Structures are given as C-alpha cells and as structure tokens.
C-alpha cells in the first residue's frame, strides 16, 4: 500500500470549502472524484485541515493510500487532466505509511489580502477585500503584535466552532504593503474556525480608528466574541503553506 502526499492549489471562489459536505461542491470531493477516474478505485483524502467556502489555497497538503503502482508523475500531469481549471495538483510525494498531514503539521501560514484604494479593481476582487481606506498601518502593526504567543482566542472564533479548547499558539503576525495591497500574514500551530478572518477584521477596525491597538490585548485577556471585530470576507484569505517536522518521503515528483 502506497501513501501519496499531494500539494494542491485551488481558487475557492466556486466551492463550499475544502471538506466534503451536503450543501455544496467541495474541493476534496472534486479531487477524490478525479482520483477515482485516474486510479479506477475509491480513495479518501486526508488533509492538514480545512478551508471555508470562498477561501483559497496555494499549497493544501492532502494524502491518500492506494495499491496502484503508477508513476508519481501521473498524480500531477495525469490527475490534473481530470481536474477543472481552478484546482491543480502542484506536487506529489510518496511518504512513509505512518505519515498523516494533520498529525505531522507543525505550522500553518495564512495570508489575508486587502485592496486599499478609492476605486475598485476588478482583477483583485476575487482574492482581496476592497476597502477605500485610508488605514493606519502603524496602529494595525501595534495591534497585531499582541497576537504573538499562546493565548485564549475565544473572541476570535466563529459561532458553532466545535474545538475542545480555544487556546492556540500564534508564532507571528506581520503586516506589509505591496502597492495597493495590504497583506496580513499569520503563522501559527493551529487555528480556530474563522480565527484569521476575525483577526483581520479586528485589525481593520484598528486601521480605521474604530478601536485602539490595545483592544487586542483586552480581547485576549477577557475573550468575548461580541467584543471583537467583524469576520473579514472569505475571498481575501489564502492558505499559503503548511510546514511539517522531519518526515521521510520515499520518492518525489514535482
């Protein structure tokens, strides 16, 4: 039995999220269907986590097991021939049998993109949140600094989040400008449902002068979801990378 790890890039605009669900087409469902067409057998993908409806990914890792002995290149070029234009396998690696993306993940990197301009940009509309601005970036950076470390992020999770604990470790939050784009990069061990989007919404309120940078510290000390900022739109969020600890792969095909 082979254990294959795929790195998948997708535009989440037309999907109900990563995970298979009854109320819409999910990325996982589309990739599993493509794999079934390629392998002539049913397989189940196991990812490092999930993304919500409308969220994008540059590198979502997902693994599956198969008895088929086809070459690894079939899981890139071959599988991509069965996938729609907004989903693609960028890399395939054969990993050891015990490897699981969720258990082995050591850090996840998300990026929230904001288009700051008085005018709309049609080519940016699917991948960034348009705000007319201006935003006080220095104040946003001061607020972002409070997120680093281990905290109770209860104020930054969606209603209905089923996580057993709201304590999470955020390694860093950085804010940078790229032309009219303002990028909020968040790296951490794991995240609650909508956590990064609520963090982004709170930082935007700081940038607009509607709350102080110090309010982030207060939210982390006395968490209440109603006191935090609004949930930023899903289409501005992208999963950039998932990092793993040391693990063995048997063969690799880019």
N, C-alpha and C positions, 0 to 999 in steps of 0.2 A: 504493500500500500504506500503510495507516494503522498507527501504533504506539500502542496504547492501554495506559495505566498504570492498574491498578485498586488501590484500597486496600481490603483485605479484613479483616474482623473475624471471629474464629471461637472457638468453645468446642471445645478439642481433646479433650474427655473421651472421645468415642466414635471417635476416629480414630487411625490408626497413624503420625501425624505429618503434616508438610506434603507431603513428596516422594512421588511415585508409587512403590510398591513391591509385591512379590509377596505379602507376608504380611499384608495388611490394607488397608482402605479409607483412602486419604489425602485430605487436604483438596484438594490440587492436582487429583487425579483427579475429585473431585466438581465442582469449579468448571469444569474443562475439559469435563466431560460437559454441564453446564448451558450453557456457551458454545456447544457443538456444537448443542444444541437450539435456542438462540436464533438462531445465525448460519447453521445448516444447512451448516456446514463444520467440519473438524477444525482445532483450534488447539492450540498448545503454550504454556503459561505459563512465564515466566522470572521467578523471584523474586530477592530480595536475599540469600536464604539459605534455611535450613530450620529447622523446629522438630521436636522429637522427639514421640513418642507421648504424648498427655496434656497437652502444653504448649499454652497459649492465645495468642491474638494480638488486640490492639486495632487494629493497623494493619500488616498484612503487605502490602508492595508487590509487585505481580507484573504483568508486561507481556506482551502478545502482539500479533501482527500479523494484520491482516485486510484483505480487499478490500471488505468490506461498507461501505456508506455510511449506515447507520442512524444516527440522532442519538445523542449521548452519553448522554442520559437512559435509553436502552434498556439501557445497561450498568450502571445502578443499579436502578431500579424494574423494568425488564424482565427483567434477569438474575436479580434476587432472587426473581422469581416461580417460577424453576426450581430454586432452592436450598432446602435444608432449613432449619429454624428456627435451627440452631446455626452457620450460616455466612451472612454477608451482605457484599455489596459496599457500602462506605460512600461511595466517591467514584470517579469515572472522569475521567481526563485524557488528552487526545491529546497525545503528546510527539513530539519530533523522531525521525526514523528511527534515528539512531545511539544513542539512549538505551537503557541496559540497567541494571536495578535493582542487580545485583550489582557491576558496574563503577563505577557512579556513587555508591554508598553511601559516606558519609563518617563516619557514626556510627550505632550501634545502641544502643537503650535497652531493657534488660530490667528487670523488677521481680519480685523473689521475695517472696511474701506468707506470713507465719507467723501463725497464730492462737494467741495465748498466753493460755491460760485453763485452770483446773482442769477445766472442763466442755466437752464437745463442742458445736459449733454446727452443726446440720445444714445451714443455708443457706450456710455458709462452706466446707463440706467438699470441694467440687469445685475450689476456687480458692485454697486456702491449706493449709499444713502445720500440723496441730494439734499443739501442744506444751503440756504442762501447766505448764512453767516452774518457777520464775522464771528469767529470763535477765538477765545483767549486760550491759545495753545499752552502758554506757560502755566496758567491755572490748571488746565487739564493734566499737565505733566505732574504738578504737585499733588493733585488728587490721585493720579494713577500710582504714585509711589507708595501709597498706603496699602495697596492690594498685595504687594510682595510679602511672602511668608505664609505661615499656616494660620488660617482664620476660620471663623464660622461664617459661611457665605449664605446663610438662610435668607437674607434680604435680597439675594441675587439668584433666586431660583424660581422657576415657573410654578404656578398653582398646579397641583397634581403630580409634582415631581415625587417619585417613589423612593428616592435614595434613603438609605438607612441612617446616614449621617450627613450633615451639611458642612462638616469641616473638610476643607480642601487646602492643598498647597499650591500657591502660585509662585513660580520662580521669577518671573519678570513681566512687567507691562511697560512697553515702550511706545512712544508716540512720535511719528515723523511725518514730514511733508514731502510729497512728490508732485510738484506742480500744484494743480488744484485738488489733488487727492490728499486727504489726511488719513494716515494708516495707524491703526491701533493694533499692535502685536502683543498677544497674550500667550505666555508659555507656562505650563503647569503640569502637574502629575495627573490630574483628572478634573472634570468639570461637571457641575450640576446642569439640569435641563435649563436651557436659555441663559445660563450664567454669563457667558461672554457678551451676549446681546444686551443683558441688563446692565452689565458693567459699562458697555459702550454708551447706552442710553443715559446712564448717570453721569459719565464723563462729558457728554454733550451738554447736559444741563449745567455743568460747571463752566464749560466753554461759553455758554450763552449768558452766564452771570445769574442763573436762577438758583444756584446753590453754591456753597463755598467748597474749596478743596478739602477742608477739614471734615466736611459732612461724611466723606467716605470712611474715615476713622470711626465716626459715631455709628454708622451703619454696621460696621464690623464688630463693634463692641456691644451694641444693643440692636440686633438684627430684627427688622420688621419689613416685609416685602413692600408694604404700602408706603414706606418712607423712602424707598429707593427710586431711581429714575424709571422711565418707561422702557419697555423692551424695544430695542432698535430693530428695524425691519430685517427679515431673514436674508434678503438678497445681498446685503452688504458683507455677509460673513463667509469666510473660506477656511476650510481646514488645509493648512499649508503642509504640515509634516507630522508624522508620528515617529518618535525615536524609540529604539529598543536597546536593552542591555546587550551584553555579548551573547550571541547565539550562533549556532553553526548552520551554514547552508551548504548543501551538497553540490549544487550547480546553479549557475546564474545565466540568464539570457536577457539583455537589455532590450 
